[in-house]
Amino acid sequence: MTLSYSILSRPPCGYDPPMTVNLFADREDAEMWRAPVASAVSGTAERNGTVTVDRLTPDTEYWYRFTDAEGRRDPYMFGSARTAPVASCRATATFDARWGSGFVATVTVRNTGSERLDGWRVSWRWSGDERVQSVWGGVAETVGVDVTVRNAAYNGTLAVDGVATFGLVATTSSVPDGLTLSCAR
């Protein structure tokens, strides 16, 4: 989340940059200055600028308050902002090989959003007795018939329209016609 600010005049308390923006999960916490979830510091001499706070939950409202370099709380500036929604992605599967008791598939993950995608996961539900035997280019987790493959350490960041792939070998008594995949951050 990036917040823009302008310090038009010196407040009565004498605040000058740098300022720390403190983010809170809800309005009550912000009003009480209780349990900030993140913070970031402005430039040292910037009376107009931006402050960026990383690693926030997408599509979530945060409340903000400001403190100065000595930790004095600005009693006047108070507001809320919403983080951008999750960048979109799409996953498609291609069966590379099939045999009576299994198959090999390649899954392509494409960033279809308007921002860089930092981390992805592809999920699907098996329709029968399919089981993942091995995965490369991702990290698989299976719970019953539900499968989730998350990006590997080296292929999680995708530029707009960027792609990553992972492969898998599965065993089954009946090879499915295809996989119905969902993709998310």
C-alpha positions in Angstrom: 0.0 0.0 0.0 1.3 3.4 -0.9 0.0 6.5 1.0 0.6 10.0 -0.4 1.0 12.9 2.0 1.5 16.6 2.1 2.7 18.5 5.2 1.3 22.0 4.4 2.4 23.7 7.6 4.0 22.8 10.9 1.4 21.5 13.2 1.2 23.1 16.7 3.3 20.2 18.1 6.1 21.1 15.7 6.2 17.8 13.7 8.7 17.7 10.8 9.6 14.8 8.5 10.5 12.0 8.8 7.0 10.8 9.9 6.1 7.2 10.6 2.8 6.0 9.3 1.3 3.3 11.6 -1.4 1.0 10.2 -4.1 -0.7 12.3 -6.5 -3.5 11.5 -9.6 -1.6 12.5 -10.8 1.8 13.4 -11.1 1.1 17.2 -7.4 0.0 17.3 -6.4 3.2 15.4 -8.4 5.4 17.7 -6.8 3.8 20.8 -3.3 3.6 19.2 -3.5 -0.1 20.0 -1.7 -3.0 18.2 -0.4 -1.5 15.0 0.0 -4.2 12.3 2.7 -2.4 10.2 4.5 0.8 9.9 6.8 2.7 7.5 8.9 5.9 7.6 8.7 8.8 5.2 11.8 10.6 3.7 13.8 12.8 6.0 13.1 16.1 4.4 10.0 15.4 2.2 7.1 17.6 3.0 5.3 16.0 0.1 5.8 12.4 -0.8 4.7 8.8 -0.4 5.1 6.1 2.1 5.0 2.4 1.0 4.1 -0.4 3.4 4.7 -3.9 2.1 3.4 -7.4 3.0 -0.2 -6.3 3.7 -3.2 -8.5 3.0 -4.7 -7.7 -0.4 -8.2 -6.1 -0.7 -8.2 -5.2 3.1 -9.1 -1.9 4.8 -6.4 -0.5 7.1 -6.6 2.6 9.4 -3.6 4.9 9.7 -2.1 7.4 12.1 1.2 9.3 12.1 4.0 9.8 14.6 7.1 12.0 14.4 10.7 10.9 14.7 10.5 11.2 18.5 7.3 9.0 18.6 4.9 11.9 19.3 1.5 11.0 18.0 -0.3 13.4 15.6 -3.7 13.9 17.2 -5.3 15.2 14.0 -4.4 13.0 11.0 -6.5 9.8 10.9 -8.0 7.8 8.1 -8.4 4.6 6.2 -7.2 3.1 3.0 -7.8 -0.2 1.2 -5.1 -2.3 -0.3 -5.4 -3.4 -3.9 -7.2 -6.6 -4.8 -5.2 -9.8 -5.5 -3.6 -9.8 -8.8 -5.3 -12.3 -11.1 -3.8 -15.5 -12.5 -5.0 -18.3 -14.7 -3.8 -21.9 -14.8 -4.1 -24.4 -17.6 -3.0 -28.1 -17.7 -1.7 -30.1 -20.7 -1.4 -33.8 -20.5 2.0 -34.7 -21.8 1.6 -38.5 -21.5 -1.1 -40.9 -20.5 -1.1 -44.6 -19.7 -3.5 -47.0 -18.0 -2.4 -46.2 -14.5 -1.3 -42.6 -14.6 -0.3 -39.5 -16.5 2.2 -36.7 -16.7 0.9 -33.1 -16.9 2.4 -29.7 -17.3 0.5 -26.7 -15.7 1.1 -23.2 -17.0 0.4 -20.3 -14.6 -0.1 -16.9 -16.2 -0.3 -13.6 -14.5 -3.5 -12.1 -16.0 -3.6 -9.1 -13.5 -2.4 -5.6 -14.0 0.4 -5.9 -11.3 3.3 -8.1 -10.6 2.2 -11.3 -8.9 4.3 -12.3 -5.9 3.4 -15.9 -5.2 0.8 -18.1 -6.7 -1.1 -21.3 -5.9 -3.0 -23.6 -8.1 -5.8 -25.9 -6.7 -8.0 -28.6 -8.0 -10.1 -31.5 -6.7 -9.6 -35.1 -8.0 -12.7 -36.8 -9.4 -11.6 -40.3 -8.6 -8.6 -42.2 -7.0 -5.9 -40.0 -8.6 -2.8 -39.4 -6.4 0.2 -37.1 -7.0 3.4 -39.1 -7.1 5.8 -36.2 -7.8 5.8 -32.5 -8.6 8.6 -30.3 -10.0 8.6 -26.5 -10.3 6.2 -26.3 -7.3 5.4 -27.5 -3.8 2.3 -29.8 -3.5 0.0 -30.3 -0.6 -2.8 -32.9 -0.8 -5.7 -33.2 1.7 -8.0 -36.0 0.7 -9.2 -35.2 -2.9 -8.0 -31.6 -2.8 -4.6 -30.7 -4.2 -2.8 -27.3 -4.0 0.5 -26.6 -5.7 2.3 -23.4 -4.6 5.2 -21.8 -6.5 8.7 -23.0 -5.9 11.2 -20.5 -4.4 12.5 -19.5 -7.8 9.3 -19.1 -9.9 6.8 -17.3 -7.6 7.2 -13.7 -9.0 5.5 -13.2 -12.3 5.5 -9.9 -14.3 2.2 -8.9 -15.9 1.5 -11.6 -18.5 4.4 -13.6 -17.2 4.3 -17.4 -16.9 5.6 -20.1 -14.8 5.2 -23.9 -15.2 5.2 -26.9 -13.0 4.9 -30.6 -13.8 3.4 -33.6 -12.1 3.2 -37.3 -12.3 -0.1 -38.9 -11.0 -1.3 -42.4 -10.6 -4.9 -43.4 -11.1 -7.1 -46.3 -12.2 -8.8 -44.1 -14.7 -7.0 -41.1 -16.4 -9.3 -38.0 -16.3 -10.0 -36.0 -19.5 -8.6 -32.9 -17.9 -8.1 -30.9 -14.7 -10.4 -28.0 -13.6 -7.9 -25.6 -12.0 -8.2 -22.5 -10.0 -5.4 -20.0 -9.5 -4.9 -17.5 -6.8 -2.3 -15.5 -5.0 
